[in-house]
Amino acid sequence: MLTINESVTAFDVAEVLQDESGIFEAVSPVGEKYQLICRSGRSITNFRPVEHQRGKGAQSQLWRLRKVGELRLEQDAA
């Protein structure tokens, strides 16, 4: 389980986050930023762009993921 502000890199976002719960920032290989919401025992429940500008090119195929928050109890129980 990742803690808030902990970062990882990965080729497969869904595989890394399969057992996670919380709010994550993801940066694609081309620099696009996304916010992801994950619930324990479920697939990624929300994956949306944070900004609409294009990156400056991919230097690798790795995604950068950082946990930015926890879900509130009533959200996690839904």
BALOBA-1460 file (C-alpha; in Angstrom, 3 decimals):
// residues 78
<rec num="1" residu="m" x="0.000" y="0.000" z="0.000"/>
<rec num="2" residu="l" x="1.311" y="3.405" z="-0.974"/>
<rec num="3" residu="t" x="1.314" y="6.259" z="1.525"/>
<rec num="4" residu="i" x="0.423" y="9.874" z="0.700"/>
<rec num="5" residu="n" x="3.143" y="11.538" z="-1.430"/>
<rec num="6" residu="e" x="4.807" y="8.184" z="-2.152"/>
<rec num="7" residu="s" x="5.665" y="7.763" z="-5.849"/>
<rec num="8" residu="v" x="6.311" y="4.788" z="-8.111"/>
<rec num="9" residu="t" x="6.972" y="4.260" z="-11.813"/>
<rec num="10" residu="a" x="5.271" y="1.553" z="-13.840"/>
<rec num="11" residu="f" x="4.549" y="0.293" z="-17.328"/>
<rec num="12" residu="d" x="1.013" y="-0.834" z="-16.347"/>
<rec num="13" residu="v" x="-1.003" y="1.603" z="-14.212"/>
<rec num="14" residu="a" x="-3.840" y="-0.846" z="-13.505"/>
<rec num="15" residu="e" x="-1.459" y="-3.557" z="-12.294"/>
<rec num="16" residu="v" x="0.284" y="-1.238" z="-9.823"/>
<rec num="17" residu="l" x="-2.974" y="0.147" z="-8.445"/>
<rec num="18" residu="q" x="-4.984" y="-3.107" z="-8.317"/>
<rec num="19" residu="d" x="-4.837" y="-3.377" z="-4.495"/>
<rec num="20" residu="e" x="-4.690" y="0.350" z="-3.744"/>
<rec num="21" residu="s" x="-7.307" y="2.714" z="-2.403"/>
<rec num="22" residu="g" x="-7.089" y="6.492" z="-2.667"/>
<rec num="23" residu="i" x="-6.571" y="9.404" z="-5.021"/>
<rec num="24" residu="f" x="-3.534" y="9.314" z="-7.297"/>
<rec num="25" residu="e" x="-1.805" y="11.628" z="-9.740"/>
<rec num="26" residu="a" x="-0.543" y="9.870" z="-12.865"/>
<rec num="27" residu="v" x="1.824" y="11.342" z="-15.445"/>
<rec num="28" residu="s" x="1.836" y="9.510" z="-18.779"/>
<rec num="29" residu="p" x="5.010" y="8.804" z="-20.757"/>
<rec num="30" residu="v" x="4.260" y="11.887" z="-22.907"/>
<rec num="31" residu="g" x="3.711" y="14.169" z="-19.904"/>
<rec num="32" residu="e" x="-0.098" y="14.295" z="-19.728"/>
<rec num="33" residu="k" x="-1.418" y="14.481" z="-16.146"/>
<rec num="34" residu="y" x="-4.390" y="12.490" z="-14.859"/>
<rec num="35" residu="q" x="-6.181" y="12.073" z="-11.551"/>
<rec num="36" residu="l" x="-7.151" y="8.500" z="-10.670"/>
<rec num="37" residu="i" x="-9.524" y="7.298" z="-7.975"/>
<rec num="38" residu="c" x="-9.078" y="3.718" z="-6.796"/>
<rec num="39" residu="r" x="-11.139" y="1.665" z="-4.375"/>
<rec num="40" residu="s" x="-9.791" y="-1.436" z="-2.689"/>
<rec num="41" residu="g" x="-10.891" y="-4.636" z="-4.395"/>
<rec num="42" residu="r" x="-12.080" y="-2.814" z="-7.527"/>
<rec num="43" residu="s" x="-10.631" y="-1.596" z="-10.765"/>
<rec num="44" residu="i" x="-9.745" y="2.090" z="-11.242"/>
<rec num="45" residu="t" x="-13.095" y="3.853" z="-10.768"/>
<rec num="46" residu="n" x="-12.225" y="7.264" z="-12.222"/>
<rec num="47" residu="f" x="-9.458" y="8.249" z="-14.661"/>
<rec num="48" residu="r" x="-9.646" y="11.815" z="-15.939"/>
<rec num="49" residu="p" x="-7.253" y="14.381" z="-17.411"/>
<rec num="50" residu="v" x="-6.068" y="17.135" z="-15.089"/>
<rec num="51" residu="e" x="-4.892" y="19.437" z="-17.876"/>
<rec num="52" residu="h" x="-5.354" y="19.509" z="-21.629"/>
<rec num="53" residu="q" x="-1.860" y="20.354" z="-22.872"/>
<rec num="54" residu="r" x="0.324" y="17.901" z="-24.720"/>
<rec num="55" residu="g" x="3.654" y="16.740" z="-23.363"/>
<rec num="56" residu="k" x="6.989" y="17.361" z="-25.051"/>
<rec num="57" residu="g" x="7.573" y="13.747" z="-26.070"/>
<rec num="58" residu="a" x="8.116" y="10.438" z="-24.374"/>
<rec num="59" residu="q" x="11.541" y="9.640" z="-22.992"/>
<rec num="60" residu="s" x="10.330" y="6.238" z="-21.791"/>
<rec num="61" residu="q" x="7.175" y="4.176" z="-21.616"/>
<rec num="62" residu="l" x="6.930" y="4.515" z="-17.828"/>
<rec num="63" residu="w" x="4.046" y="6.181" z="-16.026"/>
<rec num="64" residu="r" x="4.806" y="8.124" z="-12.830"/>
<rec num="65" residu="l" x="2.224" y="7.598" z="-10.091"/>
<rec num="66" residu="r" x="1.923" y="9.492" z="-6.803"/>
<rec num="67" residu="k" x="-0.659" y="9.031" z="-4.087"/>
<rec num="68" residu="v" x="-2.141" y="12.436" z="-3.281"/>
<rec num="69" residu="g" x="-4.997" y="11.579" z="-0.923"/>
<rec num="70" residu="e" x="-7.119" y="9.049" z="0.892"/>
<rec num="71" residu="l" x="-10.793" y="8.380" z="0.233"/>
<rec num="72" residu="r" x="-13.298" y="9.380" z="2.871"/>
<rec num="73" residu="l" x="-14.988" y="6.458" z="4.592"/>
<rec num="74" residu="e" x="-18.385" y="7.055" z="3.009"/>
<rec num="75" residu="q" x="-16.788" y="7.152" z="-0.475"/>
<rec num="76" residu="d" x="-14.823" y="3.947" z="0.141"/>
<rec num="77" residu="a" x="-17.940" y="2.102" z="1.378"/>
<rec num="78" residu="a" x="-19.962" y="2.979" z="-1.753"/>
